Amino acid sequence: MKTLNLYLVRHGQTYYNIFNKLQGWSNSPLTQKGIDGAKEIGKRLAEVPFAGAFCSDTGRALATAKIILDENQVSEIKEPHPAPYFREEFYGYYEGTDINQSWYLAAGPHGLKNLPQIVEKYSFDTAKDFLKEADPFGLAENHEEYWDRIDQGFALIGSDESLHDGDNVLVISHGNTLLSLMDRYAAGQYDLSERPANGSLTKLRLVDGQIEVVSYNE
């Protein structure tokens, strides 16, 4: 049995975060607050020996990962392993658009007004399906497409032969990905009505490929 301790950090604040826009696979640079926040969580994790580091290949995730690794005092890992598997949900036509307006268009055909109402009545997975239905190009990820990709990311970590039982692994994640993971694996343990903070820490255990939630949004 191999157990890996995953330290999931949401990337630092970006300009799209300030502008209330869906980012998804789009790139928006870190603000100065985002850079400072990444340094702060880097200092919190400075004495954690990481045997591996992974992130999505988006600029905001890469920048956050490099800042955290630069702050680390006890790890030989200095560069993250970027991969598309770790990207945020793909919003298709709605990439870069106003968050509230986008979810209103997705929720409206179902008699609802926003993302919280979709989640309260259904789930985050249903929200993904509704957004894909509303996408005139049909390119946004539904929940099956999303989890197929995300699961490949966890499989990549679990199959890494350089990682051994008990190792700590840094993973730079995204807001809706953290919410989706909690919705799927935390069984109602946490209030998901608010998004996890930029630079917040969520801990998981990956036990022979199976995910266990340890803590959320610290």
C-alpha distance (Angstrom), angle and dihedral (degrees) to the residues before:
residue distance angle dihedral
M1 . . .
K2 3.83 . .
T3 3.78 120.6 .
L4 3.80 119.5 -170.9
N5 3.81 123.5 -168.8
L6 3.80 108.3 -137.3
Y7 3.80 119.7 -157.5
L8 3.82 105.1 -162.3
V9 3.80 113.8 -165.8
R10 3.78 123.3 -174.2
H11 3.81 110.1 -130.4
G12 3.79 120.2 -102.0
Q13 3.79 122.4 -87.4
T14 3.82 115.7 -70.8
Y15 3.78 134.0 -165.4
Y16 3.81 90.2 -104.7
N17 3.81 87.8 56.3
I18 3.81 88.6 56.9
F19 3.80 92.3 45.2
N20 3.85 92.0 49.0
K21 3.80 93.3 -122.8
L22 3.80 130.0 148.8
Q23 3.81 107.5 -108.7
G24 3.77 105.9 -179.2
W25 3.79 107.8 146.9
S26 3.82 92.7 -11.6
N27 3.77 119.9 105.0
S28 3.79 124.9 -122.2
P29 3.82 119.7 168.0
L30 3.77 124.8 -117.8
T31 3.79 116.2 -96.0
Q32 3.79 119.2 -132.7
K33 3.81 86.7 -98.9
G34 3.80 87.5 53.2
I35 3.79 92.1 51.7
D36 3.80 91.4 47.4
G37 3.80 90.7 47.9
A38 3.80 91.6 51.7
K39 3.80 89.5 51.1
E40 3.81 89.9 49.8
I41 3.81 94.6 53.6
G42 3.81 87.5 42.1
K43 3.79 89.3 58.9
R44 3.83 90.1 47.4
L45 3.80 89.1 55.0
A46 3.80 96.5 36.5
E47 3.81 93.5 111.7
V48 3.82 96.5 44.2
P49 3.81 110.1 105.8
F50 3.80 105.7 -136.0
A51 3.79 117.6 -160.7
G52 3.80 91.7 -172.4
A53 3.80 141.8 11.1
F54 3.80 128.3 -157.6
C55 3.80 134.8 177.3
S56 3.76 142.5 160.0
D57 3.78 116.8 -87.1
T58 3.81 92.5 -114.2
G59 3.78 116.3 117.0
R60 3.79 95.8 -118.5
A61 3.81 92.7 53.6
L62 3.81 93.9 45.4
A63 3.79 92.3 48.7
T64 3.81 92.0 49.0
A65 3.81 92.6 47.8
K66 3.80 93.5 50.5
I67 3.80 92.6 49.3
I68 3.81 91.9 50.7
L69 3.80 92.9 47.4
D70 3.81 90.8 47.7
E71 3.82 88.7 56.0
N72 3.80 93.4 48.8
Q73 3.79 115.3 106.6
V74 3.80 102.3 -172.3
S75 3.82 108.5 39.5
E76 3.76 129.6 91.4
I77 3.82 89.8 -156.2
K78 3.81 108.1 98.5
E79 3.82 102.1 160.1
P80 3.81 127.4 51.1
H81 3.79 125.1 -129.4
P82 3.83 104.3 -119.0
A83 3.80 120.0 -155.6
P84 3.82 135.8 164.6
Y85 3.82 89.6 -125.6
F86 3.80 89.1 76.8
R87 3.80 96.7 53.0
E88 3.79 122.4 120.4
E89 3.80 120.2 -99.2
F90 3.82 111.1 -64.9
Y91 3.81 109.8 -119.0
G92 3.80 96.7 -169.4
Y93 3.81 112.3 -163.1
Y94 3.80 89.7 9.8
E95 3.81 95.9 60.2
G96 3.80 108.6 129.4
T97 3.81 95.0 9.4
D98 3.80 129.2 123.0
I99 3.80 110.1 -74.2
N100 3.80 97.3 -138.7
Q101 3.79 94.2 46.2
S102 3.80 93.1 47.5
W103 3.80 95.1 51.1
Y104 3.81 90.7 44.4
L105 3.80 89.1 58.5
A106 3.81 90.9 47.5
A107 3.81 94.5 46.0
G108 3.81 99.1 41.1
P109 3.84 99.0 77.0
H110 3.81 87.5 55.9
G111 3.79 96.2 51.4
L112 3.79 94.2 -101.8
K113 3.80 135.0 111.9
N114 3.79 110.9 -148.6
L115 3.79 148.8 0.2
P116 3.84 95.9 -84.1
Q117 3.80 90.1 56.2
I118 3.80 91.6 49.8
V119 3.81 91.2 49.7
E120 3.81 93.6 44.9
K121 3.81 92.6 51.7
Y122 3.81 98.0 34.1
S123 3.83 126.3 -5.3
F124 3.79 144.7 -87.1
D125 3.80 87.8 -89.3
T126 3.80 90.5 57.5
A127 3.80 89.1 49.6
K128 3.79 89.2 58.0
D129 3.79 90.3 51.2
F130 3.81 92.3 48.7
L131 3.82 92.0 50.7
K132 3.79 91.4 50.8
E133 3.81 89.5 50.3
A134 3.82 89.3 52.5
D135 3.82 93.9 47.7
P136 3.84 107.2 101.7
F137 3.81 88.9 -152.3
G138 3.81 94.9 44.4
L139 3.81 91.2 -133.5
A140 3.81 101.1 121.7
E141 3.80 113.2 104.8
N142 3.77 118.3 -102.9
H143 3.79 117.7 -150.8
E144 3.80 95.0 -91.5
E145 3.81 93.2 51.8
Y146 3.79 91.0 44.6
W147 3.80 96.7 51.0
D148 3.79 93.2 43.0
R149 3.81 87.6 59.6
I150 3.81 97.1 41.0
D151 3.81 91.9 47.2
Q152 3.80 88.7 55.8
G153 3.79 87.7 57.3
F154 3.79 93.4 55.0
A155 3.81 89.3 44.2
L156 3.82 88.9 53.8
I157 3.80 90.0 54.7
G158 3.79 94.5 43.7
S159 3.80 93.8 49.4
D160 3.82 95.1 48.0
E161 3.81 103.7 120.2
S162 3.80 91.9 -157.2
L163 3.82 89.5 66.1
H164 3.80 119.5 81.2
D165 3.78 138.2 -170.5
G166 3.81 111.0 -63.1
D167 3.80 96.1 15.9
N168 3.80 121.8 144.2
V169 3.81 118.0 -127.2
L170 3.80 127.5 -167.4
V171 3.81 115.7 -143.1
I172 3.81 122.1 -178.3
S173 3.77 108.2 -147.1
H174 3.82 142.7 174.9
G175 3.79 136.5 -114.1
N176 3.79 101.6 -106.7
T177 3.79 90.8 39.4
L178 3.81 90.8 57.4
L179 3.80 90.8 46.7
S180 3.80 90.7 48.3
L181 3.80 91.9 49.8
M182 3.80 91.6 50.7
D183 3.80 91.4 46.2
R184 3.79 90.3 52.0
Y185 3.80 102.8 38.3
A186 3.83 110.2 19.4
A187 3.82 97.3 66.1
G188 3.81 96.7 -141.5
Q189 3.81 95.8 -47.2
Y190 3.81 94.5 131.1
D191 3.79 139.3 45.7
L192 3.79 104.1 -111.5
S193 3.79 96.2 -179.7
E194 3.82 89.9 101.3
R195 3.77 125.3 53.6
P196 3.80 118.4 -113.9
A197 3.78 112.2 -98.7
N198 3.79 122.4 -101.8
G199 3.79 106.6 -97.1
S200 3.80 93.2 18.8
L201 3.80 122.6 143.1
T202 3.80 127.1 -125.7
K203 3.79 120.9 179.5
L204 3.80 126.4 -149.8
R205 3.77 135.0 172.1
L206 3.78 118.8 -138.0
V207 3.81 105.0 -155.0
D208 3.80 111.8 -174.8
G209 3.79 88.6 -34.3
Q210 3.82 95.6 -45.1
I211 3.81 119.9 117.1
E212 3.80 122.9 -129.7
V213 3.81 121.9 -179.1
V214 3.81 116.1 -131.2
S215 3.82 103.0 170.4
Y216 3.81 139.8 -18.6
N217 3.80 137.4 -141.0
E218 3.79 98.9 -9.4
